[in-house]
Amino acid sequence: MSAIRHALSVKREDDFAAWYQEVISAADLAEESGVRGCMVIKPWGYGIWERIQRLMDDRIKAAGVQNCYFPIFIPLANFEREASHVEGFAKEMAVVTHHRLISDGKGGLIPDPEAKLEEPLVVRPTSETIIGDAMARWIQSWRDLPLLTNQWANVVRWEMRTRMFLRTSEFLWQEGHTAHADKADALAETHRALEMYRACAEEDLAMPVIAGEKPENERFPGADETWSIEAMMQDGKALQAGTSHYLGTNFAHAAGIQYQDREGTQQFCHTTSWGVSTRLVGGVIMTHGDDDGLRVPPRIAPQQVVILPMLREKPEDEELLAYCEQVRAAVAQLSTLGEPIRVLLDKRPGKAAAKRWDWVRKGAPVIIEVGPRDMADGKVAMLRRDRLWDAASGKPAFQFITQDEFAAQISAVLEEIQHGMFNEARDRRDANITRGVTSMDAVADHFAEANTYPGWVEVQWSKPTGAALDAVVEQLKALKLTIRNVPRDAAPADGPCIFTGAPAVERILVARAY
């Protein structure tokens, strides 16, 4: 067996954080912008986000939700109406106080004291308050319900510690906001959105998740219930990949969102909100990447097949390009995973091997190389990103097949890659969830092991609240742990709470998290 020389300089097992940053750079996904905590998302990275957005938007609209848009600036007074909400975001808000700049007389610019706003404007951290105002205007009677809205937008939360895609001061997301006549209907929408996120994560991103309810201390500010999907990264840490909130009538009272019921009585609406963001791209990197770069599941790959002609800057290049165009056109007529195959003929000048490794690092699912000999034999050289290496030779595992064989196989190959990536990630997650832990000492011992990826631990608890819950949070915080959620499909509790000793009422997942 020959040694394999991987494309990245940092291996996951050596320094996962440094590996993550190198993947972003090597795959040409994003770069620092010069503004602290903000990033420039480059075409391949934004192409992945566009695919996620497109697939998610289809799911959103299929549920009868309509897209709209609301201003990025929100009056400070909107937040002041909802005390718990503003408290949750106060430390992260960016505030606009002036509307004009003037010269400072030294070649610089300063806010014009004469241009101070009468009321400060908050740069949107989330839109419950401003959408609540609109809902109060739009809803008059029971006939207007349910009101189902969504917006794709950017938001700003002034983060102290940032990491590209995972936690940035500005990020892209969708935020659904709905209003309902009663709690049952609002809860049904909360769970519909949660299931939509689970399906998108698993079916589109090939990222297995566990859906469940967040504990009281992890609720969205102002919510009665918060539900999440949690994904396990390759270092064993958890990533909160999406959330859905039942807001009760809290925001309805603050914004005056009322309707006249069938009996003519005024009632407050029950509202929900739900969202996912560009941190999903970070989740894809840490779920599927390897020591050669990113691996993109075919469903969200901007290009699923990349064809690389081995150009030599000679007249015969034209014939080779024509042959490659035949291959591209034949593949473009095919479908896989419910859509036409996305195929790119890379005509850029340069050596084929250099371009190959460029696409390997980007994670294109299938790479095709075609040289003059391949063309003469009516063949192509196919390289699958999920099976990159031949272990015996230590070289890329090319398959040499005819053009017709390739066209006949490619749809099934892409489906196999999609499902295989999900199964690989699911099996890794399941193997790293430890159950049967019955004491805090055992939890501490589990996460104290050096140089290991401890994964998650399932424990039973009595669902304490108030000061008792605060004590639990502090115990976990000392170990750099958090409660992720209460899985929807967890087995019933059957023992004592590991924190209080009282009879347990449910099972929770505990982990280190991003």
N, C-alpha and C positions, 0 to 999 in steps of 0.2 A: 504494500500500500504506500503510495507516494504522498508526501506532505502537501497540503493544500495551502496556497498563498491567497489569503482573502483580500478583498478590495479595500477594507477599512484598516486604519492603523490602530484602532482601539477595539478590543473585544468586549462583548456584553458582560462576560463573567469577570473581567478585570476592573471595569469602571463603567457601570451602567449609565450614569449621568453624562459622562464624557462621550460615551458611545452614542447616546441620544442626540447630543449636539452635533456630533460628526455626521450622523445620518442626515440631519436637516441640511447641513452644508453640502455633503457629497451628493445627495439626491436633488439638490438645487430647489428646495422647497420654500425657503424663506431666508431673510437676512435682517440684521438689526437696522433700524431706521434712522438712528441718530436722536430719536426722542425716547427718553427712558421708558421702558416697558411697552413700547410699540414696535411692531415689526412690519416689514414689507413682505407680503406673500407673493412669491414668484409664480410664473405661469404653471409649472407642474403642480406645485402645492395648491394654487388656486383652482386648477383643473380638478383636483381631487375633491376640494370643497364644493365646487360646482356640481359634481356628480352626486355627492351626498345631499346637497340642497335640492337638486332636481328630484331625486328619489323620495326624499322626505316630503317635498312639496306635493308630489303626487298623492302620497298617503294622507296628507293634511286635507287636501281638496276632496279626496274620496270620502271623507267623513262629513262633508258639507260645510267645512270651515272656509271662510272667504278671506283673502289677503287684503290688507290695507296698509296705510303708513301714517305714522304720527311723528310730531316734531322731535328733534334731538334735544331741544331746550325745554326744560320743565320748570315752571315757577316754584320757588322754594316753598311758597305757601301750600302747594299741593302735598308736599311731604310732611309739613307740620301738622296736617289734619290727622295723620295716622302715626301715632307715637311709636308703636313697636316697629313699624316699617322704617321710619327715619332713623331710629336707633340702630337698626341692623346695618344700614348703609352709610351712616354719617361719616365714618372714618375713611370711606372710599370715594366720597363725592368730589367731583371736580366742579368748581363754581365759576360762573362768568359774572363779573361785577361791573365792567366798563364796555362801551360800544365803540371806542375810538382811541387811537394812539396819536401821540404828538412827539416831536423831537425833544430830546433832553438837552439840546444845545451842545452836546459833545459827540455827535455822530450816531447816537443811539435813539431808541424809542422807548417811551414810557406811557402808561395809561393816562389819558387826559382827565384831570380831576373834574373838569366840567362835563364829562361824559359818563359819569357814574350812573348805573341803572337804579331806578327807584326801587326795584325788587330784584335781588340776585336770581340768576337762572342756573339751575343744575343741569350739567351735561348728563343726559340719560344714562342712569345705571340699570334701570329696568322701567317698564312703562305702566305699571298698575295704576298709578295715580292719574296720569294724563288720559289714559284710556278709560279710567273710571269716570272722568268728567264727560267724555264723549258718550259713554253708555247712559249716563244720567239724562243726556239730551235725547238719545235715540230711543230709549225704552219708555213707553207710556202705559201699555197694558199687557196682559198675558199673551195677546196675539203677537207681540214682538219677541217672544221668548221661544226657544233659547236663542241668544245672540252669540254667534260663533265667529271670532275674528282671529287673525294671525298677522304678524308682520315680520319680514326679514330686515334686519337692521344691524347697525353697530352700536355698542354700548361702551361706557367708560366706567371702570372701577379702579381707583388709584391704588394699585397693588404695591406693596413694599418689596416683595421678593417675586421676581418674574422669571418665567421660563417660556420660550417660544411655544405657541399653540396651547400649552397647558394652563398658563396663568399670565395673562398680559393685561396691561392697563386699558387697552382698547381691544375688543374682539368682536367677531361677527357671530350672529346667532339668529334663531327665529324665536319669537315669543308668542304663544297662543294665549288669548284672553277671552273667556266666555262668561256669559251670565245666564242664570237658570231660575226657574220658578221655585224650586225646592231643593233640599239637601240631596235627596235621592238622585235627582237628575244631574246635579253638579258632581256628585261622587262618581256617577257612571261615566261622565266626561273625563274626570280625573284619571280613572282607570283605563278608559279608552286610549287616552294620550300615552299613558305609561306603557300599555301593550303595543302601541304604535312604535314607540321608541325601542322596545325590546325587539320587535320584529325587524326594524330597520338595522339595528346594531348587529343582529345575528344573521339576517338574510342578505344584507347589503354589504356591511363592513366585515362580515365573517368574524365578528368579535362577540364571543359568548358573554352574557351578562346575567346577573341575578337581580330580579325585580323584587322590591319590597318597600316597607314603610320605614321612614327615618324616625329615630327617637325624638322626643320632645325638644331636646337641646339642639338638634340639627335641623329644625324646621325653618323654612323660609320665613323671614321677618313678616309677621302679620298673618301667617297661615294657621288654620286649624289642623291640617294634616299635610305632610310632605312625603312623597313617594319617589324612589330613585331606581335607576338601573346602575349596577356596580360591575365594573370589568376588572379582571386581574391582569396586570402587566407582567412581562417576563421576569421582572425582579421580585415578583410576589406582592407588590404594592397594589392597592386598590385605586381605581380611577372612577369618580362619579361621572357617568357619561350622559346623564339626562335626568331631569326632575319634573315632576308633575304635582301641583299644589291644589288642595281644596282650601279656599280662603274663607269659607263660611259666609257670613254677612258683614265681616269686619270692614272691608273696603266699600261695600255698599252703603253702610252707615256713614262712613267718612265722606263719600262722594255724593250721597243722596241718590243711589241707584235704586229706584222703586218702580213698581208696576201696580196697576189696578187689576185685582184678580176677577174671576168670573162673577163673584158676588158683589163687586164694586168696592172692595176694601183695598186700601193701599198696603202693599207688602214690600219688604226689602228683598232684593235678589240675592241668590247664592252665586258666588263667582269662583272661577278657577284660573290658574295660569300654568303654563308649561313651556319648557324650552330646552334646546340643545345648541351647542356652539362649536366653534372651530377647535375646541379642545378634542373633538372627535378625531381630528387629523393626528393629534398627538397620541391618542389611543391606538390608532391604526399603526403608527410607527412602533410603539412599544409592545403591541400585541404580535405583530407579524414580522418586524425587521429582523435581520440576521447580521452576521459579521461581514457581509458583502454590501449592506445597505438596506434600503427599503424593499419590502415586497407588498405590492398593492393587490388586493382582491379584485378579480376581473370586473365585478359589478360596479366598482367605483374608480376603476382605472381610466384616466382620460383617453389613453390609447391601450387597447388590449393586445394588439399585435403590432410589432415594429419590424419593418423589413429593412435590412441593411445591405445594399449592394456593395461589393468589394471593388470600389472604383480605383482606377489606376491612372487617370488623366490621359487616357489614350482614346483613339477614335472608337474602339470597340466598346467603350463605356456606354455609348448610345444604345447598342444592341442589348447590353446587360440591363440598362434602365428600362428598356421596353419590356424585357422579360419579367422584371420585378413588378412593373406596372400591371402586367397580366395577372400575376399572383395577387397583387393588391386588389384589383378589380373583382377577381373571383371571390376573394374573402369578403369584400365589402357587400356582396349580395347575400351573404349568409347571416343567420341570426344565432344568438345564444343568450341564455338567461333572460329571454323575453324581449330582446332588443337586437337591432342590427349590430354586427361586429364592428368595433371601432379599430381601424387599421391605418397605420401611418407608413408611408414610404419615405425613409430618411435619406434625402439626396445631398445632405451637407458634405462638403469636401472633407477629406481626412481619412486616416487609416481605419479600416473596418474594426480592428481589435479595440482601438481607442473608443470608437463610438459604441461598440458592444458593451464595454465596461461602464460607459456613461449610462446606458439604459439599464444595465444590471443594478447599478447604484440607485437609479430612480425607481426600480421595481416593476418595470413593464412585465406583465404576466408571461408573454411569449415573445421571444426575439428570433428573427429569421435572418440568417446570413446567406447570401447568394454570390458565388464567384463564377468566373468563366467556365470552370469545369462542371460546377453544379448546373449551370445553364445548358451546357452541351449534353449533359445526361438527363435533362428535364427534371432536376431535383432541387431541393432546398435543404438547408441545414437548420433544424429547429432546436431551440434551446428553451426549456421551461424554467422560469424563475424559481419555481417551487422545488425543482430537482436540478439544481445548478451544476453539481459536481459529480463526476465519476470517481468513486472512492478508490478504485483500483489504480487508476492512472494519475489522479490528482488534477485532472484537466476538466474543462467544461464538458458536460454530458450532452453533446450534440447528437441529434438523431437525423440521419440522412434518409429522406423519403422523397418520393416523387411529388410533383406539383399536385397531381390529382389526389394522391394519398393525403397530402396536407389539407387540401380543401375538404376532403371527406371526414377528416379527424378533428379539425380545429374547434368546431362548436362543442364537441364532447370534451375535448381537452380543457377548454376554458371552464366548462361546468365542473369538471373534475378538480381543477385547481381551486375554484371557489369553495366547493364543499370540503375539499381536503384541508384547506387553510382553517376553516371553521372547526373541523374535527380535531385538528392538531391543537388549536388553542383551547378548545373545550376539554380535551383530555388532560392537558397540562394544568388547567385550572382545577379540575376535579381532583387531580392527584395531589394538589397543594392546599386543599381545605381540610383541616384537622378537626375531627369531631371527638366527642367524648372527654373533653377537657372539663374538669369539675372543680377547679380552684384557681384563685388569682395567682397563687404561687406557681401553679403549672403553666398558666398563661405567661407569666414573667420568664420562667425557664425556657419556654418554647421560643420566645422572641429574643432571648439573650444569646442564643447560639451564634458564634462568630462565623463570618464568611459563608452564610447560608441564605437562601431565599425562603423565609419562613412561611410565606403565603398567608392564608387567613385561618382564623380559629372560630369555630362555632361553639357558643356557650349558651347556657340557659340563664334567664334573669326574671325578676319579679316585676319588671317595668316600674321602677321607682320614679317618683316625680319630685319637684321642688328641691329642697336641700339634700335629700337622699340621692337624687340623680346627680346633683352637683358633685357630691362626694365620689360617685362612680366615675364621672368625667375626669376628676382630678387624679384618681388612681390610674386611669388609662393614660392620661396625659403624661404622667411621670415615666411611662414606658413608650411614649411617642405613639400611642395607639388611639384609634377612634372607633366608635360603633358605626358600621357602614349602613346596615339596614336590617329589618326583620323580614327574611325571605317569605314571599307569598306561599311557596310550596314547602316550607319547612315542616318537619315532623312535629307533632304536638309536644309540649313540654311535659316532662315526667320526673322531674327531680327538683332539688333546691336551687335557688339563685346563687351564683358563685360570688356575688357582691354582698348580699344582705343575709343569706341563709334562709330567707322566706321561701315558700313554695313558688317555683317559677311558673310564669304564665305564657312564655314564648321563647323562641330561640333567636339569637342575634349573631351577626358576623362581626368579628373584631379584627382590625388590620391596621397596618401603616398605610398611609394614603398620600396621593398627590393633591 
